[in-house]
């Protein structure tokens, strides 16, 4: 049964723990208390890293650290963590630039009233990737 699958259980416990830590770590870092961070991507620690690291550890514990299953789980973990630091982080930087350009264009092309209206629209999400420290913290959490 699914309850006998160490990797699956470990992965879900790790992702819940990592997500639950996000509001706390943001507050400790000097930010406001924002419980909604528990449902958000990005932030400290990386729940993606926690998930795949715990999955690999659980697979290794159940099937052996010399198994092909463990090797596959480690390879997938490396790809996910690299992607979180690379592609997803860059996408966040791009979102920041697009949001800034979009507002600037509105101000100059359409005037102040349109600019204020755009401020109230939902911009692209900017915090979707992770720094290397956030990824390592996620892996440790996992």
BELNORBEL-V787749 format. One record per backbone hydrogen bond with DSSP energy under -0.5 kcal/mol. CO is the residue of the C=O (numbers start at 1). NH is the residue of the N-H. If there is no record, write none. Layout:
BEGIN
co=(CO,CO)
nh=(NH,NH)
END
This chain:
BEGIN
co=(1,2,4,5,6,7,8,9,10,11,12,13,14,15,16,17,18,19,19,20,21,22,23,24,25,26,27,32,34,35,36,37,45,46,47,48,49,50,51,52,53,54,55,56,57,58,59,60,64,67,68,69,70,71,72,73,74,75,76,77,78,79,80,81,82,83,83,84,86,87,88,89,90,91,92,93,94,95,96,97,98,99,100,101,102,103,104,105,106,106,107,111,112,113,114,115,116,117,118,121,126,129,131,132,133,134,134,135,136,137,138)
nh=(4,5,6,9,10,11,12,13,14,15,16,17,18,19,20,21,22,22,23,24,25,26,27,28,29,31,30,34,37,38,39,40,47,50,51,52,53,54,55,56,57,58,59,60,61,62,63,64,67,71,72,73,74,75,76,77,78,79,80,81,82,83,84,85,86,88,89,130,90,91,92,93,94,95,96,97,98,99,100,101,102,103,104,105,106,107,108,109,110,111,111,115,116,117,118,119,120,120,121,123,128,43,135,136,137,46,138,139,140,141,142)
END
